[in-house]
Amino acid sequence: MQTITVDIGGTKALFEMHLGDRIEQYKIPTGEGFGITSLNKQLYELESDYGLVDYRLAIAVPGLVKNNQLISSKSLPGLNGLSREDLHTQAKTILLSNDIDAGMQAVLNPKHDCELLIMCGTGIGMAISINGKIFSGASGFAGELGHCRVMTESGEFSLEQLASGNSIRVRGLKKAQELNRAGRYLGMGIAWAINLFNPNRIWLAGGMMNSSDYYLGCVSSLKDMALTAPFSEAKIARVDDMETLVCRGLKVLLDKQA
C-alpha cells in the first residue's frame, strides 16, 4: 500500500512517500502563513506527480490533536481547526496526530514501564509512554514541558522562552556559553520529569540537540538536578535520524490502524 507521511513543523514540512519498493522525500518551508490551503496544494501536486489514488495518508502537527482534529497550534495558527474533512485528497485512509506523540511511536518499547521523548526544535514538547501506550492526560495536554515556569535572575519565564530553538534564534544566541546555558534550562525541566515519572528511558530529539554546546548543557544540568535513584534507572539517548523520526512514527500508526 502506498503511503504519504507528513511532518509539519514551525519552519518546514517533510513529506515522506512510500511507493512500493522505494521511499522518496520532499521538503517545503512553512511558518505562520502556512495553512490548510497550502497543505492541500502540496498534497494535490504530489498526488498528480506520482499518480496516487486510494493511498494512506498520515499528518503530524505541533499542537493539541483530538479525534483527528488540530484544536490549537501556537506555531502554525493557519492550521488551527484542521480535520480530515478539510483535506481534499485521493487518500483512502487519513490520520492526524500530534508530532511528538507520533515520534514516540517510532522509538517506544512496550517492555518498558515508562519512556519519555523530549523534542526541542522551534518549541519544546514531551511525549509520555506508559507500558507501550501514549499517555496524554485527561484532555490531551499531558507533556507540555515547554510551558513550565522557571525563576531566573531576570524574572520568571517559561522553558520555551529560555531554551527553545525559536527563542534562541530571536535572541540571537550563538556563543558556546549562551547555548550551554539554554541547554541547562532544558536539562532542569527534564530533571523534573525524571523525578515525577521515574522513566526507564529518555529520548532526546529536535534540531537543538544537534548543537553540542546545548546538548552538553542539557545533560550536565539534568545529572545535577535529578534525584539519584530515578536518574540511575534512566537510559538517556539522542534519537538516530531525528529528521525522519515523526514520519517513521506516523508509518507505525498507519500500520497499526491497518
Steps between C-alpha positions, in 0.01 A plus 500: 500500500635843404526755780585864561608607846534873571687662787394866509723714721522869578756570225480208258296195403636160401294283266613135493351278232506120510451397138525126472865407543635855526478797737515862384510821703394855427544812716329838493520810725206572732467779759201697629362550148475126437136390512248242386499632142880472489486141622232400251703654218808295588300179531328562166835552328646181648193297407518634144875443466493143632150394390391425854146370555355308796823534697554547874573848636622597849576857608668617821477856630628686808205568728201339666343231282179327610286261297697570181465877527758768580342700780779755539855560384706797618765470229259425211180699565400469135434130556281542808180301463650267236304175474483214253201665333719801410744289302412481130694188412473164323608322820297201615622526861578830675653535847587817696734492800701720732860501376674396822249225573559370147876513551468293816343220294829463312714441810285360783543150635188340652722312744587823680281633781559862398679685220527873432573671169611861537509698176662842479471668164300817436322425830536248782273203559492160665327171422439244773467126443367276778530125435529564127199734475494878464383681814333828407315586823137580567456741208808445284733759652747268679862567409495881469851524639576822314237693698650419842618819672853576619611784726827658384700803608318692224149392599260212441490331159373181338747235385409584140598863559834389643600194299298448179652533156271791418603686816868443425453626144305811605751590771793434268676258736810362325782487753586162652432627852156634400396175331630296794294713740186455290560125494538498878152648535356215295698253709334648808160427349597144408621448859150589621359239261745236626402570859129482413489200264805288593540395132695204362608702199524862387528586132634841394407635157453823306732737319653651814644162595737534203676783687776341710510796742124487554495120534787491750334772708175305499653169610723664761207685655267202522777296665545774759130549573331160467470280806769232504270197527267569202786644293704182544212299349465718190692438179542827306564505125471730203267371228671366189387665176304772680378658175284200410393409856144632471441354153623161621260518793211592270577193289477287815159655581374430149617139518330457838176641361515265204 
